[in-house]
Amino acid sequence: MLGDNNQELHNYYKKSLNKWKANLKQKYFHTPRTTISVLNAIFIIIRTFIQIVCAIISEVIAKHQC
């Protein structure tokens, strides 16, 4: 029973995606402050991209109305 769990755990951490996620959490996201900062940065980048798209659409519409 315990050997099966140990093998499952070993197989889980052998997968590269799981290794990558664990490494990312340990190195960069070890505090809630870091996680919140990264989420904030992603949110700002998305808002900036949306603003650029809206500005381009606005210019295209303005040129077609003239």
PQR file of N, CA, C, O and H, with PARSE charges and radii, in Angstrom:
ATOM      1  N   MET A   1       0.829  -1.197   0.000 -0.4000 1.5000
ATOM      2  CA  MET A   1       0.000   0.000   0.000 -0.0000 2.0000
ATOM      3  C   MET A   1       0.872   1.260   0.000  0.5500 1.7000
ATOM      4  O   MET A   1       0.698   2.145  -0.838 -0.5500 1.4000
ATOM      5  N   LEU A   2       1.796   1.328   0.932 -0.4000 1.5000
ATOM      6  CA  LEU A   2       2.664   2.498   1.010 -0.0000 2.0000
ATOM      7  C   LEU A   2       3.595   2.566  -0.193  0.5500 1.7000
ATOM      8  O   LEU A   2       3.912   3.651  -0.682 -0.5500 1.4000
ATOM      9  H   LEU A   2       1.938   0.610   1.612  0.4000 1.0000
ATOM     10  N   GLY A   3       4.025   1.412  -0.661 -0.4000 1.5000
ATOM     11  CA  GLY A   3       4.890   1.363  -1.840 -0.0000 2.0000
ATOM     12  C   GLY A   3       4.189   1.875  -3.084  0.5500 1.7000
ATOM     13  O   GLY A   3       4.808   2.524  -3.927 -0.5500 1.4000
ATOM     14  H   GLY A   3       3.767   0.531  -0.264  0.4000 1.0000
ATOM     15  N   ASP A   4       2.889   1.583  -3.205 -0.4000 1.5000
ATOM     16  CA  ASP A   4       2.115   2.066  -4.351 -0.0000 2.0000
ATOM     17  C   ASP A   4       2.018   3.585  -4.334  0.5500 1.7000
ATOM     18  O   ASP A   4       2.178   4.234  -5.368 -0.5500 1.4000
ATOM     19  H   ASP A   4       2.386   1.055  -2.521  0.4000 1.0000
ATOM     20  N   ASN A   5       1.756   4.150  -3.160 -0.4000 1.5000
ATOM     21  CA  ASN A   5       1.672   5.604  -3.043 -0.0000 2.0000
ATOM     22  C   ASN A   5       3.013   6.246  -3.353  0.5500 1.7000
ATOM     23  O   ASN A   5       3.077   7.287  -4.006 -0.5500 1.4000
ATOM     24  H   ASN A   5       1.626   3.623  -2.320  0.4000 1.0000
ATOM     25  N   ASN A   6       4.082   5.621  -2.883 -0.4000 1.5000
ATOM     26  CA  ASN A   6       5.415   6.142  -3.143 -0.0000 2.0000
ATOM     27  C   ASN A   6       5.711   6.128  -4.640  0.5500 1.7000
ATOM     28  O   ASN A   6       6.286   7.079  -5.169 -0.5500 1.4000
ATOM     29  H   ASN A   6       4.030   4.774  -2.353  0.4000 1.0000
ATOM     30  N   GLN A   7       5.327   5.070  -5.312 -0.4000 1.5000
ATOM     31  CA  GLN A   7       5.549   4.959  -6.758 -0.0000 2.0000
ATOM     32  C   GLN A   7       4.711   5.987  -7.513  0.5500 1.7000
ATOM     33  O   GLN A   7       5.200   6.594  -8.467 -0.5500 1.4000
ATOM     34  H   GLN A   7       4.860   4.297  -4.883  0.4000 1.0000
ATOM     35  N   GLU A   8       3.457   6.195  -7.103 -0.4000 1.5000
ATOM     36  CA  GLU A   8       2.601   7.200  -7.737 -0.0000 2.0000
ATOM     37  C   GLU A   8       3.189   8.593  -7.572  0.5500 1.7000
ATOM     38  O   GLU A   8       3.196   9.387  -8.513 -0.5500 1.4000
ATOM     39  H   GLU A   8       3.060   5.702  -6.328  0.4000 1.0000
ATOM     40  N   LEU A   9       3.679   8.884  -6.384 -0.4000 1.5000
ATOM     41  CA  LEU A   9       4.299  10.182  -6.123 -0.0000 2.0000
ATOM     42  C   LEU A   9       5.550  10.355  -6.974  0.5500 1.7000
ATOM     43  O   LEU A   9       5.775  11.427  -7.536 -0.5500 1.4000
ATOM     44  H   LEU A   9       3.674   8.238  -5.620  0.4000 1.0000
ATOM     45  N   HIS A  10       6.350   9.325  -7.070 -0.4000 1.5000
ATOM     46  CA  HIS A  10       7.563   9.376  -7.884 -0.0000 2.0000
ATOM     47  C   HIS A  10       7.212   9.600  -9.356  0.5500 1.7000
ATOM     48  O   HIS A  10       7.850  10.410 -10.028 -0.5500 1.4000
ATOM     49  H   HIS A  10       6.167   8.455  -6.613  0.4000 1.0000
ATOM     50  N   ASN A  11       6.207   8.889  -9.857 -0.4000 1.5000
ATOM     51  CA  ASN A  11       5.778   9.061 -11.252 -0.0000 2.0000
ATOM     52  C   ASN A  11       5.237  10.462 -11.504  0.5500 1.7000
ATOM     53  O   ASN A  11       5.443  11.030 -12.577 -0.5500 1.4000
ATOM     54  H   ASN A  11       5.689   8.230  -9.312  0.4000 1.0000
ATOM     55  N   TYR A  12       4.547  11.016 -10.515 -0.4000 1.5000
ATOM     56  CA  TYR A  12       3.995  12.366 -10.652 -0.0000 2.0000
ATOM     57  C   TYR A  12       5.118  13.384 -10.839  0.5500 1.7000
ATOM     58  O   TYR A  12       5.029  14.255 -11.704 -0.5500 1.4000
ATOM     59  H   TYR A  12       4.380  10.554  -9.643  0.4000 1.0000
ATOM     60  N   TYR A  13       6.164  13.278 -10.038 -0.4000 1.5000
ATOM     61  CA  TYR A  13       7.246  14.256 -10.099 -0.0000 2.0000
ATOM     62  C   TYR A  13       8.248  13.981 -11.211  0.5500 1.7000
ATOM     63  O   TYR A  13       9.120  14.812 -11.465 -0.5500 1.4000
ATOM     64  H   TYR A  13       6.237  12.571  -9.335  0.4000 1.0000
ATOM     65  N   LYS A  14       8.144  12.832 -11.881 -0.4000 1.5000
ATOM     66  CA  LYS A  14       9.000  12.563 -13.024 -0.0000 2.0000
ATOM     67  C   LYS A  14       8.532  13.318 -14.263  0.5500 1.7000
ATOM     68  O   LYS A  14       9.324  13.572 -15.170 -0.5500 1.4000
ATOM     69  H   LYS A  14       7.435  12.157 -11.674  0.4000 1.0000
ATOM     70  N   LYS A  15       7.263  13.674 -14.309 -0.4000 1.5000
ATOM     71  CA  LYS A  15       6.728  14.385 -15.469 -0.0000 2.0000
ATOM     72  C   LYS A  15       7.313  15.793 -15.507  0.5500 1.7000
ATOM     73  O   LYS A  15       7.393  16.465 -14.479 -0.5500 1.4000
ATOM     74  H   LYS A  15       6.619  13.468 -13.572  0.4000 1.0000
ATOM     75  N   SER A  16       7.719  16.237 -16.692 -0.4000 1.5000
ATOM     76  CA  SER A  16       8.416  17.517 -16.807 -0.0000 2.0000
ATOM     77  C   SER A  16       7.519  18.708 -16.465  0.5500 1.7000
ATOM     78  O   SER A  16       7.997  19.691 -15.899 -0.5500 1.4000
ATOM     79  H   SER A  16       7.653  15.692 -17.528  0.4000 1.0000
ATOM     80  N   LEU A  17       6.235  18.638 -16.796 -0.4000 1.5000
ATOM     81  CA  LEU A  17       5.339  19.744 -16.472 -0.0000 2.0000
ATOM     82  C   LEU A  17       5.217  19.915 -14.964  0.5500 1.7000
ATOM     83  O   LEU A  17       5.219  21.037 -14.458 -0.5500 1.4000
ATOM     84  H   LEU A  17       5.846  17.839 -17.255  0.4000 1.0000
ATOM     85  N   ASN A  18       5.111  18.812 -14.257 -0.4000 1.5000
ATOM     86  CA  ASN A  18       5.012  18.887 -12.800 -0.0000 2.0000
ATOM     87  C   ASN A  18       6.306  19.390 -12.176  0.5500 1.7000
ATOM     88  O   ASN A  18       6.273  20.131 -11.193 -0.5500 1.4000
ATOM     89  H   ASN A  18       5.110  17.900 -14.667  0.4000 1.0000
ATOM     90  N   LYS A  19       7.446  18.995 -12.738 -0.4000 1.5000
ATOM     91  CA  LYS A  19       8.739  19.505 -12.262 -0.0000 2.0000
ATOM     92  C   LYS A  19       8.809  21.015 -12.469  0.5500 1.7000
ATOM     93  O   LYS A  19       9.244  21.760 -11.591 -0.5500 1.4000
ATOM     94  H   LYS A  19       7.473  18.393 -13.536  0.4000 1.0000
ATOM     95  N   TRP A  20       8.370  21.450 -13.657 -0.4000 1.5000
ATOM     96  CA  TRP A  20       8.407  22.865 -13.992 -0.0000 2.0000
ATOM     97  C   TRP A  20       7.528  23.679 -13.039  0.5500 1.7000
ATOM     98  O   TRP A  20       7.936  24.734 -12.554 -0.5500 1.4000
ATOM     99  H   TRP A  20       8.017  20.845 -14.371  0.4000 1.0000
ATOM    100  N   LYS A  21       6.315  23.177 -12.778 -0.4000 1.5000
ATOM    101  CA  LYS A  21       5.407  23.887 -11.867 -0.0000 2.0000
ATOM    102  C   LYS A  21       5.975  23.958 -10.457  0.5500 1.7000
ATOM    103  O   LYS A  21       5.904  25.002  -9.809 -0.5500 1.4000
ATOM    104  H   LYS A  21       5.983  22.321 -13.173  0.4000 1.0000
ATOM    105  N   ALA A  22       6.540  22.853  -9.977 -0.4000 1.5000
ATOM    106  CA  ALA A  22       7.114  22.830  -8.630 -0.0000 2.0000
ATOM    107  C   ALA A  22       8.294  23.785  -8.538  0.5500 1.7000
ATOM    108  O   ALA A  22       8.436  24.505  -7.550 -0.5500 1.4000
ATOM    109  H   ALA A  22       6.598  22.004 -10.503  0.4000 1.0000
ATOM    110  N   ASN A  23       9.135  23.796  -9.555 -0.4000 1.5000
ATOM    111  CA  ASN A  23      10.287  24.692  -9.574 -0.0000 2.0000
ATOM    112  C   ASN A  23       9.839  26.151  -9.589  0.5500 1.7000
ATOM    113  O   ASN A  23      10.409  26.988  -8.888 -0.5500 1.4000
ATOM    114  H   ASN A  23       9.019  23.211 -10.358  0.4000 1.0000
ATOM    115  N   LEU A  24       8.833  26.449 -10.377 -0.4000 1.5000
ATOM    116  CA  LEU A  24       8.313  27.811 -10.464 -0.0000 2.0000
ATOM    117  C   LEU A  24       7.758  28.276  -9.122  0.5500 1.7000
ATOM    118  O   LEU A  24       8.014  29.402  -8.694 -0.5500 1.4000
ATOM    119  H   LEU A  24       8.370  25.769 -10.947  0.4000 1.0000
ATOM    120  N   LYS A  25       7.003  27.409  -8.465 -0.4000 1.5000
ATOM    121  CA  LYS A  25       6.444  27.760  -7.155 -0.0000 2.0000
ATOM    122  C   LYS A  25       7.530  27.977  -6.118  0.5500 1.7000
ATOM    123  O   LYS A  25       7.460  28.923  -5.333 -0.5500 1.4000
ATOM    124  H   LYS A  25       6.796  26.495  -8.813  0.4000 1.0000
ATOM    125  N   GLN A  26       8.537  27.109  -6.106 -0.4000 1.5000
ATOM    126  CA  GLN A  26       9.593  27.208  -5.097 -0.0000 2.0000
ATOM    127  C   GLN A  26      10.493  28.409  -5.327  0.5500 1.7000
ATOM    128  O   GLN A  26      10.902  29.065  -4.369 -0.5500 1.4000
ATOM    129  H   GLN A  26       8.594  26.341  -6.743  0.4000 1.0000
ATOM    130  N   LYS A  27      10.810  28.709  -6.589 -0.4000 1.5000
ATOM    131  CA  LYS A  27      11.749  29.792  -6.878 -0.0000 2.0000
ATOM    132  C   LYS A  27      11.096  31.170  -6.876  0.5500 1.7000
ATOM    133  O   LYS A  27      11.641  32.114  -6.305 -0.5500 1.4000
ATOM    134  H   LYS A  27      10.478  28.175  -7.367  0.4000 1.0000
ATOM    135  N   TYR A  28       9.939  31.288  -7.507 -0.4000 1.5000
ATOM    136  CA  TYR A  28       9.389  32.610  -7.773 -0.0000 2.0000
ATOM    137  C   TYR A  28       8.098  32.939  -7.039  0.5500 1.7000
ATOM    138  O   TYR A  28       7.815  34.114  -6.809 -0.5500 1.4000
ATOM    139  H   TYR A  28       9.496  30.520  -7.970  0.4000 1.0000
ATOM    140  N   PHE A  29       7.318  31.958  -6.671 -0.4000 1.5000
ATOM    141  CA  PHE A  29       6.024  32.225  -6.063 -0.0000 2.0000
ATOM    142  C   PHE A  29       5.940  31.691  -4.645  0.5500 1.7000
ATOM    143  O   PHE A  29       4.932  31.097  -4.260 -0.5500 1.4000
ATOM    144  H   PHE A  29       7.548  31.003  -6.857  0.4000 1.0000
ATOM    145  N   HIS A  30       6.987  31.899  -3.871 -0.4000 1.5000
ATOM    146  CA  HIS A  30       7.000  31.377  -2.507 -0.0000 2.0000
ATOM    147  C   HIS A  30       6.264  32.279  -1.526  0.5500 1.7000
ATOM    148  O   HIS A  30       6.036  31.880  -0.385 -0.5500 1.4000
ATOM    149  H   HIS A  30       7.805  32.382  -4.184  0.4000 1.0000
ATOM    150  N   THR A  31       5.887  33.483  -1.941 -0.4000 1.5000
ATOM    151  CA  THR A  31       5.100  34.358  -1.072 -0.0000 2.0000
ATOM    152  C   THR A  31       3.850  34.822  -1.824  0.5500 1.7000
ATOM    153  O   THR A  31       3.875  34.932  -3.050 -0.5500 1.4000
ATOM    154  H   THR A  31       6.073  33.808  -2.869  0.4000 1.0000
ATOM    155  N   PRO A  32       2.778  35.091  -1.115 -0.5600 1.5000
ATOM    156  CA  PRO A  32       1.560  35.590  -1.765  0.2800 2.0000
ATOM    157  C   PRO A  32       1.791  36.941  -2.452  0.5500 1.7000
ATOM    158  O   PRO A  32       1.147  37.255  -3.452 -0.5500 1.4000
ATOM    159  N   ARG A  33       2.703  37.723  -1.910 -0.4000 1.5000
ATOM    160  CA  ARG A  33       2.987  39.039  -2.478 -0.0000 2.0000
ATOM    161  C   ARG A  33       3.499  38.910  -3.920  0.5500 1.7000
ATOM    162  O   ARG A  33       3.112  39.689  -4.791 -0.5500 1.4000
ATOM    163  H   ARG A  33       3.226  37.468  -1.096  0.4000 1.0000
ATOM    164  N   THR A  34       4.357  37.939  -4.160 -0.4000 1.5000
ATOM    165  CA  THR A  34       4.888  37.715  -5.502 -0.0000 2.0000
ATOM    166  C   THR A  34       3.783  37.304  -6.458  0.5500 1.7000
ATOM    167  O   THR A  34       3.712  37.803  -7.581 -0.5500 1.4000
ATOM    168  H   THR A  34       4.671  37.307  -3.452  0.4000 1.0000
ATOM    169  N   THR A  35       2.933  36.413  -6.026 -0.4000 1.5000
ATOM    170  CA  THR A  35       1.832  35.941  -6.866 -0.0000 2.0000
ATOM    171  C   THR A  35       0.902  37.091  -7.231  0.5500 1.7000
ATOM    172  O   THR A  35       0.497  37.224  -8.385 -0.5500 1.4000
ATOM    173  H   THR A  35       2.990  36.007  -5.114  0.4000 1.0000
ATOM    174  N   ILE A  36       0.569  37.911  -6.260 -0.4000 1.5000
ATOM    175  CA  ILE A  36      -0.317  39.052  -6.503 -0.0000 2.0000
ATOM    176  C   ILE A  36       0.335  40.037  -7.466  0.5500 1.7000
ATOM    177  O   ILE A  36      -0.341  40.585  -8.337 -0.5500 1.4000
ATOM    178  H   ILE A  36       0.899  37.803  -5.322  0.4000 1.0000
ATOM    179  N   SER A  37       1.625  40.269  -7.322 -0.4000 1.5000
ATOM    180  CA  SER A  37       2.335  41.187  -8.211 -0.0000 2.0000
ATOM    181  C   SER A  37       2.332  40.690  -9.652  0.5500 1.7000
ATOM    182  O   SER A  37       2.125  41.471 -10.581 -0.5500 1.4000
ATOM    183  H   SER A  37       2.173  39.824  -6.614  0.4000 1.0000
ATOM    184  N   VAL A  38       2.559  39.407  -9.836 -0.4000 1.5000
ATOM    185  CA  VAL A  38       2.561  38.843 -11.189 -0.0000 2.0000
ATOM    186  C   VAL A  38       1.164  38.913 -11.797  0.5500 1.7000
ATOM    187  O   VAL A  38       1.018  39.269 -12.967 -0.5500 1.4000
ATOM    188  H   VAL A  38       2.727  38.773  -9.082  0.4000 1.0000
ATOM    189  N   LEU A  39       0.148  38.583 -11.027 -0.4000 1.5000
ATOM    190  CA  LEU A  39      -1.222  38.672 -11.536 -0.0000 2.0000
ATOM    191  C   LEU A  39      -1.580  40.111 -11.893  0.5500 1.7000
ATOM    192  O   LEU A  39      -2.263  40.357 -12.888 -0.5500 1.4000
ATOM    193  H   LEU A  39       0.267  38.295 -10.077  0.4000 1.0000
ATOM    194  N   ASN A  40      -1.122  41.050 -11.089 -0.4000 1.5000
ATOM    195  CA  ASN A  40      -1.341  42.468 -11.363 -0.0000 2.0000
ATOM    196  C   ASN A  40      -0.668  42.879 -12.671  0.5500 1.7000
ATOM    197  O   ASN A  40      -1.263  43.589 -13.482 -0.5500 1.4000
ATOM    198  H   ASN A  40      -0.568  40.850 -10.281  0.4000 1.0000
ATOM    199  N   ALA A  41       0.560  42.437 -12.874 -0.4000 1.5000
ATOM    200  CA  ALA A  41       1.282  42.767 -14.102 -0.0000 2.0000
ATOM    201  C   ALA A  41       0.577  42.184 -15.324  0.5500 1.7000
ATOM    202  O   ALA A  41       0.460  42.851 -16.352 -0.5500 1.4000
ATOM    203  H   ALA A  41       1.043  41.860 -12.215  0.4000 1.0000
ATOM    204  N   ILE A  42       0.112  40.953 -15.216 -0.4000 1.5000
ATOM    205  CA  ILE A  42      -0.616  40.326 -16.325 -0.0000 2.0000
ATOM    206  C   ILE A  42      -1.896  41.095 -16.626  0.5500 1.7000
ATOM    207  O   ILE A  42      -2.239  41.308 -17.789 -0.5500 1.4000
ATOM    208  H   ILE A  42       0.207  40.411 -14.382  0.4000 1.0000
ATOM    209  N   PHE A  43      -2.601  41.511 -15.578 -0.4000 1.5000
ATOM    210  CA  PHE A  43      -3.830  42.282 -15.744 -0.0000 2.0000
ATOM    211  C   PHE A  43      -3.549  43.606 -16.457  0.5500 1.7000
ATOM    212  O   PHE A  43      -4.305  43.999 -17.346 -0.5500 1.4000
ATOM    213  H   PHE A  43      -2.322  41.338 -14.633  0.4000 1.0000
ATOM    214  N   ILE A  44      -2.484  44.287 -16.081 -0.4000 1.5000
ATOM    215  CA  ILE A  44      -2.137  45.569 -16.706 -0.0000 2.0000
ATOM    216  C   ILE A  44      -1.767  45.372 -18.174  0.5500 1.7000
ATOM    217  O   ILE A  44      -2.152  46.176 -19.023 -0.5500 1.4000
ATOM    218  H   ILE A  44      -1.870  43.968 -15.358  0.4000 1.0000
ATOM    219  N   ILE A  45      -1.032  44.318 -18.475 -0.4000 1.5000
ATOM    220  CA  ILE A  45      -0.657  44.042 -19.867 -0.0000 2.0000
ATOM    221  C   ILE A  45      -1.895  43.755 -20.710  0.5500 1.7000
ATOM    222  O   ILE A  45      -2.000  44.237 -21.838 -0.5500 1.4000
ATOM    223  H   ILE A  45      -0.719  43.665 -17.786  0.4000 1.0000
ATOM    224  N   ILE A  46      -2.823  42.983 -20.181 -0.4000 1.5000
ATOM    225  CA  ILE A  46      -4.062  42.683 -20.915 -0.0000 2.0000
ATOM    226  C   ILE A  46      -4.873  43.953 -21.140  0.5500 1.7000
ATOM    227  O   ILE A  46      -5.399  44.171 -22.231 -0.5500 1.4000
ATOM    228  H   ILE A  46      -2.738  42.592 -19.265  0.4000 1.0000
ATOM    229  N   ARG A  47      -4.976  44.796 -20.107 -0.4000 1.5000
ATOM    230  CA  ARG A  47      -5.719  46.058 -20.261 -0.0000 2.0000
ATOM    231  C   ARG A  47      -5.062  46.954 -21.301  0.5500 1.7000
ATOM    232  O   ARG A  47      -5.757  47.601 -22.084 -0.5500 1.4000
ATOM    233  H   ARG A  47      -4.549  44.619 -19.220  0.4000 1.0000
ATOM    234  N   THR A  48      -3.737  47.001 -21.319 -0.4000 1.5000
ATOM    235  CA  THR A  48      -3.022  47.812 -22.298 -0.0000 2.0000
ATOM    236  C   THR A  48      -3.290  47.303 -23.710  0.5500 1.7000
ATOM    237  O   THR A  48      -3.524  48.093 -24.625 -0.5500 1.4000
ATOM    238  H   THR A  48      -3.172  46.476 -20.682  0.4000 1.0000
ATOM    239  N   PHE A  49      -3.256  45.992 -23.884 -0.4000 1.5000
ATOM    240  CA  PHE A  49      -3.529  45.403 -25.191 -0.0000 2.0000
ATOM    241  C   PHE A  49      -4.948  45.739 -25.651  0.5500 1.7000
ATOM    242  O   PHE A  49      -5.154  46.091 -26.813 -0.5500 1.4000
ATOM    243  H   PHE A  49      -3.065  45.351 -23.141  0.4000 1.0000
ATOM    244  N   ILE A  50      -5.914  45.635 -24.761 -0.4000 1.5000
ATOM    245  CA  ILE A  50      -7.305  45.961 -25.104 -0.0000 2.0000
ATOM    246  C   ILE A  50      -7.426  47.432 -25.481  0.5500 1.7000
ATOM    247  O   ILE A  50      -8.149  47.776 -26.416 -0.5500 1.4000
ATOM    248  H   ILE A  50      -5.746  45.349 -23.817  0.4000 1.0000
ATOM    249  N   GLN A  51      -6.726  48.298 -24.763 -0.4000 1.5000
ATOM    250  CA  GLN A  51      -6.769  49.724 -25.062 -0.0000 2.0000
ATOM    251  C   GLN A  51      -6.177  50.006 -26.445  0.5500 1.7000
ATOM    252  O   GLN A  51      -6.700  50.842 -27.182 -0.5500 1.4000
ATOM    253  H   GLN A  51      -6.139  48.018 -24.003  0.4000 1.0000
ATOM    254  N   ILE A  52      -5.099  49.322 -26.798 -0.4000 1.5000
ATOM    255  CA  ILE A  52      -4.490  49.496 -28.119 -0.0000 2.0000
ATOM    256  C   ILE A  52      -5.453  49.050 -29.212  0.5500 1.7000
ATOM    257  O   ILE A  52      -5.612  49.736 -30.221 -0.5500 1.4000
ATOM    258  H   ILE A  52      -4.674  48.642 -26.199  0.4000 1.0000
ATOM    259  N   VAL A  53      -6.092  47.910 -29.015 -0.4000 1.5000
ATOM    260  CA  VAL A  53      -7.046  47.402 -30.006 -0.0000 2.0000
ATOM    261  C   VAL A  53      -8.215  48.370 -30.162  0.5500 1.7000
ATOM    262  O   VAL A  53      -8.649  48.636 -31.283 -0.5500 1.4000
ATOM    263  H   VAL A  53      -5.964  47.353 -28.195  0.4000 1.0000
ATOM    264  N   CYS A  54      -8.722  48.892 -29.069 -0.4000 1.5000
ATOM    265  CA  CYS A  54      -9.837  49.849 -29.136 -0.0000 2.0000
ATOM    266  C   CYS A  54      -9.423  51.131 -29.848  0.5500 1.7000
ATOM    267  O   CYS A  54     -10.208  51.694 -30.612 -0.5500 1.4000
ATOM    268  H   CYS A  54      -8.369  48.676 -28.158  0.4000 1.0000
ATOM    269  N   ALA A  55      -8.206  51.598 -29.609 -0.4000 1.5000
ATOM    270  CA  ALA A  55      -7.725  52.803 -30.277 -0.0000 2.0000
ATOM    271  C   ALA A  55      -7.594  52.574 -31.780  0.5500 1.7000
ATOM    272  O   ALA A  55      -7.941  53.449 -32.574 -0.5500 1.4000
ATOM    273  H   ALA A  55      -7.569  51.141 -28.989  0.4000 1.0000
ATOM    274  N   ILE A  56      -7.102  51.421 -32.170 -0.4000 1.5000
ATOM    275  CA  ILE A  56      -6.971  51.106 -33.598 -0.0000 2.0000
ATOM    276  C   ILE A  56      -8.345  51.022 -34.246  0.5500 1.7000
ATOM    277  O   ILE A  56      -8.549  51.566 -35.331 -0.5500 1.4000
ATOM    278  H   ILE A  56      -6.820  50.710 -31.525  0.4000 1.0000
ATOM    279  N   ILE A  57      -9.279  50.355 -33.604 -0.4000 1.5000
ATOM    280  CA  ILE A  57     -10.640  50.250 -34.142 -0.0000 2.0000
ATOM    281  C   ILE A  57     -11.267  51.633 -34.264  0.5500 1.7000
ATOM    282  O   ILE A  57     -11.934  51.924 -35.257 -0.5500 1.4000
ATOM    283  H   ILE A  57      -9.113  49.913 -32.723  0.4000 1.0000
ATOM    284  N   SER A  58     -11.064  52.474 -33.281 -0.4000 1.5000
ATOM    285  CA  SER A  58     -11.601  53.832 -33.303 -0.0000 2.0000
ATOM    286  C   SER A  58     -11.041  54.627 -34.480  0.5500 1.7000
ATOM    287  O   SER A  58     -11.781  55.349 -35.150 -0.5500 1.4000
ATOM    288  H   SER A  58     -10.522  52.237 -32.474  0.4000 1.0000
ATOM    289  N   GLU A  59      -9.748  54.500 -34.733 -0.4000 1.5000
ATOM    290  CA  GLU A  59      -9.128  55.210 -35.856 -0.0000 2.0000
ATOM    291  C   GLU A  59      -9.650  54.696 -37.196  0.5500 1.7000
ATOM    292  O   GLU A  59      -9.903  55.482 -38.109 -0.5500 1.4000
ATOM    293  H   GLU A  59      -9.147  53.914 -34.190  0.4000 1.0000
ATOM    294  N   VAL A  60      -9.809  53.401 -37.311 -0.4000 1.5000
ATOM    295  CA  VAL A  60     -10.308  52.821 -38.562 -0.0000 2.0000
ATOM    296  C   VAL A  60     -11.731  53.297 -38.829  0.5500 1.7000
ATOM    297  O   VAL A  60     -12.060  53.656 -39.960 -0.5500 1.4000
ATOM    298  H   VAL A  60      -9.604  52.763 -36.569  0.4000 1.0000
ATOM    299  N   ILE A  61     -12.563  53.304 -37.816 -0.4000 1.5000
ATOM    300  CA  ILE A  61     -13.946  53.768 -37.976 -0.0000 2.0000
ATOM    301  C   ILE A  61     -13.973  55.251 -38.325  0.5500 1.7000
ATOM    302  O   ILE A  61     -14.767  55.667 -39.168 -0.5500 1.4000
ATOM    303  H   ILE A  61     -12.295  53.012 -36.898  0.4000 1.0000
ATOM    304  N   ALA A  62     -13.124  56.053 -37.697 -0.4000 1.5000
ATOM    305  CA  ALA A  62     -13.085  57.491 -37.974 -0.0000 2.0000
ATOM    306  C   ALA A  62     -12.647  57.758 -39.414  0.5500 1.7000
ATOM    307  O   ALA A  62     -13.169  58.674 -40.048 -0.5500 1.4000
ATOM    308  H   ALA A  62     -12.479  55.715 -37.012  0.4000 1.0000
ATOM    309  N   LYS A  63     -11.714  56.990 -39.936 -0.4000 1.5000
ATOM    310  CA  LYS A  63     -11.250  57.191 -41.314 -0.0000 2.0000
ATOM    311  C   LYS A  63     -12.327  56.809 -42.324  0.5500 1.7000
ATOM    312  O   LYS A  63     -12.429  57.437 -43.378 -0.5500 1.4000
ATOM    313  H   LYS A  63     -11.290  56.245 -39.421  0.4000 1.0000
ATOM    314  N   HIS A  64     -13.118  55.808 -42.027 -0.4000 1.5000
ATOM    315  CA  HIS A  64     -14.163  55.374 -42.953 -0.0000 2.0000
ATOM    316  C   HIS A  64     -15.356  56.326 -42.954  0.5500 1.7000
ATOM    317  O   HIS A  64     -16.113  56.353 -43.924 -0.5500 1.4000
ATOM    318  H   HIS A  64     -13.035  55.298 -41.171  0.4000 1.0000
ATOM    319  N   GLN A  65     -15.539  57.099 -41.902 -0.4000 1.5000
ATOM    320  CA  GLN A  65     -16.670  58.023 -41.836 -0.0000 2.0000
ATOM    321  C   GLN A  65     -16.376  59.324 -42.568  0.5500 1.7000
ATOM    322  O   GLN A  65     -17.307  60.055 -42.908 -0.5500 1.4000
ATOM    323  H   GLN A  65     -14.923  57.078 -41.114  0.4000 1.0000
ATOM    324  N   CYS A  66     -15.131  59.628 -42.816 -0.4000 1.5000
ATOM    325  CA  CYS A  66     -14.773  60.885 -43.493 -0.0000 2.0000
ATOM    326  C   CYS A  66     -14.981  60.832 -44.964  0.5500 1.7000
ATOM    327  O   CYS A  66     -14.723  61.814 -45.660 -0.5500 1.4000
ATOM    328  H   CYS A  66     -14.375  59.035 -42.541  0.4000 1.0000
TER
END
